[in-house]
Amino acid sequence: MSACKSVPLIRPVKAPEPQFVVVQEGVEFLRGLEGPLYVVSVVGVMRQGKSFILGLLAGGPGIFRLGHQTKSCTEGVDVFARPHPSGRGHLVFLDVEGQGSPDRNDTYDAALTTVAMLLSSMVVYNCLSVGTSADVDKLELLSGFMQNIFDRTSEEHGEREAAGSDRYCPALMWLLRDFFLEMVDASERPCDADTYLEEVLLAPVSGASRAAKDKNRKLNDIKQVLQKRCLRTLPRPIAGDDFRDLQECGLQSPPLLPEFVQKAERLLSEVTHLQIPKQHNGRCVSGAMLAALTEELVSSIDVKGVPELLTSWQQVCKQETLRAFQQAVRMYDAEWGTGSLPIDDAAEIHKKALGRSLQVYRSIVLGSGCIDELMQEIDRKLESWLTANDAAADALCSRSLKEHLRTVAQAQDAGDFCVPGGLALYDRKTAAALKEFRGSPEARRFPVVAGACVADWVKTNGPARAAICKADEALHQAAKEAELQCQQQALSELEHAASMEALQKQKILNAKRMEVAKAAHEAEVNRLRGESEALRREHEHLAEKRRQELQLMLQQGRKADAEAFQQTMAFSQESQATQLRGLQEAMRQSQLHQQDMQRNLSESLRAITAHQEHVDAAACRAAEVANQEASGSARLLLPIANFAMSFFPSAAPMIGAAASALTGSLAPRH
């Protein structure tokens, strides 16, 4: 809002035609004012100090431009405002172009002044001296315009209220300037200003002539239209005739006469403490409403210079209803937007927002408004806010649930559940995480939404759990088969080792037996050889002895004895030969027995070797069977691993490694 200068509000388009335009600067100025508004306009004939009086009322010199030429200084309407002394609302001052300009006509003057009067709470009718019949005639013209507006409104819109109702009409302050005479009534008795107004200036004309009746009708129009009226006077402000310095000085200006200053201060106090705000249907008008009314009145002026009052107000009411609707909806949204979503107690927020919204709506709307449409829009807004609140609560709970299940997800990605018993491990970790989530602040704030999030997660994660279950079953079966195979293989290996150990012991025993038999054979052979050698030496000794004895016998000539001795020697040699052959036979039999024993040991060793080979062959066949079964289990495990990896792409390397390791444990062993 401007602090020191008035701004243009209405300007003529094509003077003297009653065509005007509303200046956007003035519209924005009015829109910036907070109500209630106490609107004071000063009207009257040009060059009689209206802008000077307005400057005093507005609070200082220089606010409204003063002119010192014959041409009217103000064109159209200028506006200024300052805070009301009560602290509530603003005093708005309208400086209206003076009447009677040479380049204007009565229709132009009446149309512009009527618009200003319809905008005002109080109209100051500025006149010089005692007030003449010409001043009354001009006031009659203005009241006639006003009455014409009311009559047309009554005809076109079915109004039944009395013409001149103060619903639209301002209060009138008739200000007599440069007044220095004593006021007397029609009976020449001294009177106050209001009595002078009623009994002198607005006194009925006596007589029954047509002119008298016409005059009285017009006076009655003034009284009907301007029902609240008063008369005030001001003496001459300065002693001389040079008013040029008054633009730069206020009431404290040295040229101003003390009597003028005293009465001007009383007038200023009366006007600035005006208790009549601009209203419509009992509702104080705001700056935006006053700006809209100005635009509607100016745009509704017809060729005769008469504005359309009720239609203008109807348009203002529509605009205010729309503004009330928009402000109420914005207030409802603002109450929802005071805190970040999600909100715990949406019903309480809605109740508070609805109360604030209706409060704003009722403070702006004029008439019945569109409360049904507002409630429908609020219902739509409520549904939208509830949807947004539910979405925010769902997002909050989903983030919390995801955070609580983060370790489970990491374990899934790492393939920790792709082991025998993985399903039980998965269920335990999941149950613990969900229990912790249900105790979280988010779940306690929104238990229903949290339950829905858990249900959605369980549904979404169902295929992954099914994959873990299927993999777990396959891994359990494969592990059982692997364990059984390992047990069977271990038992087979134990049996094979025991058999090999027994065979080895038998081989060692047989070897020892062969060594003992060989040693015994060698001892027997050595004994027989010794006996044979001893026998041979004994035979040789006996033979030598007998030869000597035979030779002695032959030498002694004992031939018969020699022959008998030779026979005895032959018999003895035969006996020795027989004995020697017996020893040789015994040696031969010992050698045969040794060979038989060696043959039996060899056959036993061959039997042991054959049995060992048979055991090895049986072990190889058992290993081949185990390898074939392991290969079948591995082939069963691979599709399951692929199925699991399809559900956990990020864990594919870990699942593949686990499957490879398990497959390796089941791989064929050589």
DOKOL-40534 format. One record per residue (C-alpha): residue in one letter; z, y, x. Coordinates in steps of 0.25 Angstrom, whole numbers, plus 2048, in hexadecimal, padded with zeros to 3 digits. Example, Ala and Ser with C-alpha at 12.3 -4.5 7.8 and 13.67 -1.06 7.14 Angstrom:
DOKOL-40534
A81F7EE831
S81D7FC837
//
This chain:
DOKOL-40534
M800800800
S7FC80E805
A808816809
C803824809
K7F6826802
S7F18237F4
V7E58197F3
P7D981A7E9
L7DA8117DD
I7CF8167D3
R7C381D7D7
P7B78227CE
V7AA81B7CF
K7A18257C8
A7A88327C3
P7A98377B9
E7A682A7B2
P7B38227B0
Q7AF8177BA
F7BA8147C5
V7BC80A7D0
V7C98047D5
V7CB8067E4
Q7CE7F97EB
E7D88017F4
G7E08057E8
V7E07F77E2
E7E57F17EF
F7F07FC7EF
L7F47F97E1
R7F47EA7E4
G7FE7EC7EF
L8087F27E6
E8147EA7E1
G8197EC7D3
P81E7F27CA
L8157FE7CB
Y81980C7C6
V80B8127C4
V80A8217C3
S7FD8297C1
V7FB8387C1
V7F083D7B9
G7EB84A7B4
V7E18557B7
M7DC8577C5
R7E18617CF
Q7EF8627C9
G7F785B7D4
K7F784C7CF
S7F68477DD
F8008507E2
I80A84B7D8
L80683D7DB
G80983F7EA
L8178447E6
L8198387DD
A81482E7E7
G81D8337F2
G81783C7FB
P80B8467FE
G7FD841803
I7FE8347FA
F7F48397F0
R7E98437F5
L7EA8517F0
G7DE85A7EE
H7DC8697EE
Q7CE86A7E9
T7C986B7DB
K7C485D7DB
S7CD8527D7
C7D384C7E4
T7D683E7DE
E7CB8357D9
G7CE82A7D0
V7DC8247D2
D7E48237DF
V7F181B7E1
F7FD81A7E9
A80A8137E8
R8188137ED
P82580A7EB
H82C80D7DE
P83A8137E1
S8418077DA
G83B7FE7E5
R8337F57DB
G8247F87DA
H81C8047DD
L8198127D8
V80A8137D7
F8038217D6
L7F58237D0
D7EF8307D3
V7E48327C9
E7D883B7CA
G7DA8487C3
Q7D484B7B5
G7CA8567B3
S7C18557BF
P7B485C7BE
D7AC84F7C1
R7B48467B8
N7B58457A9
D7C084279E
T7BB83379D
Y7BD8327AC
D7CA8387AD
A7D08317A1
A7CB8237A6
L7D18257B4
T7DE82B7AF
T7DF8207A4
V7DE8157AF
A7E981C7B7
M7F281D7AB
L7EF80E7A7
L7F480B7B5
S8008137B5
S80F8127B1
M8108217B0
V80582C7AF
V80883A7B5
Y7FF8447AD
N7FE8507B7
C7FC85D7B0
L7FE86C7B4
S8078767AD
V80C87479F
G80186A79A
T7F686E792
S7EE869786
A7E3865790
D7EE85C797
V7F185678A
D7E3853787
K7E184C794
L7ED844791
E7E7841783
L7DA83C78A
L7E2833792
S7EA82D787
G7DE82C77E
F7D8824789
M7E481B789
Q7E581A77A
N7D681677A
I7D980B784
F7E480677B
D7DC80776E
R7D1800775
T7DA7F577A
S7E07F376C
E7D27F2766
E7CC7E8770
H7D87E0773
G7E07E0767
E7EC7E876C
R7F77EB762
E8007F376A
A801802768
A7F780B76E
G7FD81277B
S80780777E
D80E80978B
R80A7FB78F
Y7FE802795
C802811795
P8098187A0
A81482279F
L81083179F
M81683C7A8
W80F8497A4
L8118527B1
L8108617AF
R80D8677BC
D8118757C0
F8198767B4
F8228837B4
L8258867A5
E83088379C
M82D877792
V82F87A783
D82C871777
A82487576B
S83087D766
E830885772
R83D87E777
P84087A785
C83D86B787
D83C860791
A82F85B797
D82E84F78E
T830857781
Y826861786
L81C855788
E81E85077A
E81F85D772
V816866779
L80B85F781
L80A853778
A80E85976B
P80685675F
V7FC86175A
S7FF86674C
G7F5867741
A7EC85D739
S7DF861740
R7D6856746
A7D885C754
A7E785C752
K7E784D74D
D7DE84A759
K7E7851762
N7F384A75D
R7EC83C75E
K7EA83F76C
L7F884376F
N7FD837767
D7F482E771
I7FB83577D
K809831777
Q805823773
V7FE820780
L808827789
Q815824782
K81E82578E
R81C834793
C82383F799
L82084D79E
R8248527AC
T8228607B3
L8218657C1
P8218737C5
R8178797CF
P8188737DD
I81687F7E5
A81788E7E4
G8088907E8
D7FB88A7E5
D7F88837F3
F7FA8747F0
R7F386F7FD
D80086C805
L8068637FA
Q7FD8577FE
E80585780B
C813859806
G81C8527FC
L8278587F3
Q82E85D800
S823866803
P827874805
P81D87A7FB
L8228737EF
L82B87A7E6
P83A8757E4
E8388747D5
F82C86C7D7
V8328637E1
Q83E8607D8
K83685D7CC
A82C8557D4
E83784C7D9
R83C84A7CB
L82E8467C7
L82C83D7D3
S8398367D0
E8368347C2
V82882E7C5
T82C8267D2
H8378207CA
L82E81C7BF
Q8338107B8
I82680C7B0
P81F8027B8
K8107FF7B4
Q8117F37AB
H8097E97A2
N80F7E1798
G81C7E479D
R8187DF7AB
C8187E97B7
V80A7EB7BD
S8087E77CC
G7FF7EE7D6
A7F57E37D4
M7F57E57C5
L7F47F47C6
A7E87F27CF
A7E17E87C6
L7E47F17BA
T7DE7FD7C1
E7D17F57C4
E7D07EF7B6
L7D27FD7AF
V7C88047B8
S7BE7F97B6
S7C07F97A7
I7BD8087A5
D7B280979B
V7A781479A
K7B181D792
G7BB81C79D
V7C5813795
P7CB80879D
E7CD7FA796
L7DC7F9797
L7E07EB791
T7D47E4797
S7D87EA7A4
W7E67E57A2
Q7E17D879E
Q7D97D77AB
V7E57DB7B3
C7EE7D17AC
K7E37C67AF
Q7E37CA7BE
E7F37CB7BE
T7F37BD7B7
L7EA7B87C2
R7F27BE7CD
A7FF7B97C6
F7F87AB7C6
Q7F47AC7D4
Q8017B17D9
A8097A77D1
V80079B7D7
R8027A17E5
M8117A27E3
Y8117947DF
D80978F7EB
A8127987F4
E81F7927EF
W8197847F2
G814789800
T82278F804
G82578280B
S81C777812
L81876B80A
P81D761807
I8287677FE
D83375E7F9
D8367647EC
A8297677E6
A82E7697D8
E8387747DD
I82D77B7E4
H82477A7D8
K82F7807CF
K83278B7D9
A82378E7DB
L82178E7CC
G82C7987C9
R8277A17D4
S8197A07CF
L81C7A37C1
Q8257AF7C6
V81A7B57CD
Y8107B27C2
R8197B97B7
S81B7C57C1
I80C7C87C1
V8067C37B5
L8037CC7A9
G8047C679B
S8047B7798
G7FB7B47A4
C7F67A67A7
I80379E7A9
D7FD7917A4
E7F27927AF
L7FD7967B9
M8057897B6
Q7F87817B6
E7F57867C4
I8037847C9
D8027767C4
R7F67747CC
K7FD77B7D8
L8097727D6
E8007657D6
S7F976A7E2
W80676E7E9
L80C7607E6
T8007597EB
A8007617F8
N80F75F7F9
D80D7507F6
A802750801
A80B75780B
A81774D808
D80E742809
A809747816
L81774A81B
C81C73C817
S80F73581D
R81173C82A
S82073882A
L81C729826
K811729831
E81C72E83B
H826723837
L81B719838
R81571E845
T81C71384D
V817708844
A80970E845
Q80A70E854
A80F700854
Q8026FC84C
D7F9704855
A8006FD861
G7FE6EF85A
D80D6EC85A
F80B6E584D
C8006DC852
V80A6D1856
P8116C584F
G81B6CB846
G8146D8846
L8146DA837
A8236D8836
L8256E3842
Y81B6EC83A
D8236EB82D
R8306EE834
K82B6FA83B
T8246FF82F
A8306FD826
A839704830
A82F710831
L82E711822
K83D711820
E83E71C82A
F833724823
R83A722816
G84772981C
S83F734822
P84074381C
E832743817
A83473680F
R84173B809
R83B748805
F82F7417FF
P8337337FB
V8277307F1
V81D7367FB
A82372E806
G8237217FE
A8147247FB
C81172680A
V81871980D
A810711802
D803717807
W806714815
V809705811
K7FC704809
T7F470A815
N7FB70281F
G7FA6F5817
P7ED6F081E
A7F36F282C
R8006EB828
A7F76DF822
A7F06DF830
I7FD6DE837
C8016D382D
K7F56CB82F
A7F56CD83E
D8046C983E
E8016BC837
A7F66B8840
L7FE6BC84C
H80A6B3847
Q8006A8844
A7FA6A9852
A8076AA859
K80D69E852
E800696856
A80169C864
E810698865
L80D68A85F
Q801688869
C80A68D874
Q815683870
Q80B67886F
Q80567B87C
A81267C883
L81666F87E
S809669882
E80B66F890
L81966A890
E81465C88D
H80965D897
A8136618A2
A81C65689E
S81164C89F
M80C6518AC
E81A6518B1
A81C6438AD
L80E63F8B3
Q8126468C0
K81F63F8C1
Q8186328BF
K80E6358C9
I8196398D3
L82162C8CF
N8146248D1
A81262A8DF
K8206278E3
R81E6198DE
M8116188E6
E81861D8F2
V8236138F1
A81A6088EE
K81160C8FA
A81E60D903
A8225FF8FE
H8145FA901
E81460090E
A8225FA911
E81E5ED90D
V8115ED914
N8195F1921
R8235E691E
L8185DC91D
R8115E1929
G81E5E1931
E8215D392C
S8125CF92F
E8135D593D
A8215CF93F
L81B5C293B
R80F5C3943
R8175C6950
E8205BB94C
H8145B194B
E80E5B7957
H81C5B595E
L81D5A7959
A80F5A495C
E8115A996A
K81E5A196B
R817594965
R80B59696F
Q81459797A
E81C58B975
L80E583972
Q80A587980
L817582986
M81557597E
L807574983
Q80C577991
Q81756C98F
G80D56298A
R81356197D
K806560976
A80B55A969
D816564968
A80B56F96B
E80256A960
A80E569956
F81257695A
Q80457B958
Q80457694A
T81157C948
M80B58994E
A7FF588945
F808586939
S81159193D
Q80459A93F
E7FF596931
S80D59992B
Q80D5A6932
A7FF5A992E
T8035A691F
Q80F5AF921
L8065BA926
R7FC5B891B
G8085B9911
L80C5C6917
Q7FE5CB916
E7FD5C7908
A80A5CE905
M8045DA90B
R7F85D9903
Q8005D78F7
S8085E38FA
Q7FB5EB8FC
L7F65E68EF
H8035EA8E8
Q8025F88EF
Q7F45FA8EA
D7F85F58DC
M8035FF8DC
Q7FA60A8E1
R7F06078D7
N7FB6078CC
L8006158D1
S7F161A8D1
E7EF6168C3
S7FC61C8BF
L7F86298C6
R7EA6288BF
A7F16268B2
I7FB6328B4
T7EF63B8B8
A7E76368AC
H7F36398A3
Q7F56478A9
E7E664A8A7
H7E8645898
V7F464E896
D7EC65A89D
A7E0657893
A7EA657887
A7F066488C
C7E266A88D
R7DE66587F
A7EB66B87A
A7E8678881
E7DA67987B
V7DF67686D
A7E968286F
N7DF68B874
Q7D6688868
E7E268B85F
A7E5698867
S7D769C866
G7D769A857
S7E46A3856
A7DE6AD85F
R7D16AE856
L7DA6B084A
L7E26BB851
L7D66C3855
P7D16C7847
I7DF6CB843
A7E06D484F
N7D36DA84C
F7D86DC83D
A7E56E3842
M7DD6EC84C
S7D46F1840
F7E16F683A
F7E76FC847
P7DB70284F
S7E4709858
A7EC6FC85B
A7DF6F485D
P7E26F386D
M7F06EE86B
I7EC6E4860
G7E16DF868
A7EA6DD874
A7F46D686C
A7EA6CD866
S7E46CA873
A7F26C7879
L7F56BE86E
T7E76B886E
G7E96B687D
S7F66AE87B
L7EE6A5872
A7E26A487B
P7DE696881
R7E669288D
H7DF68A898
//
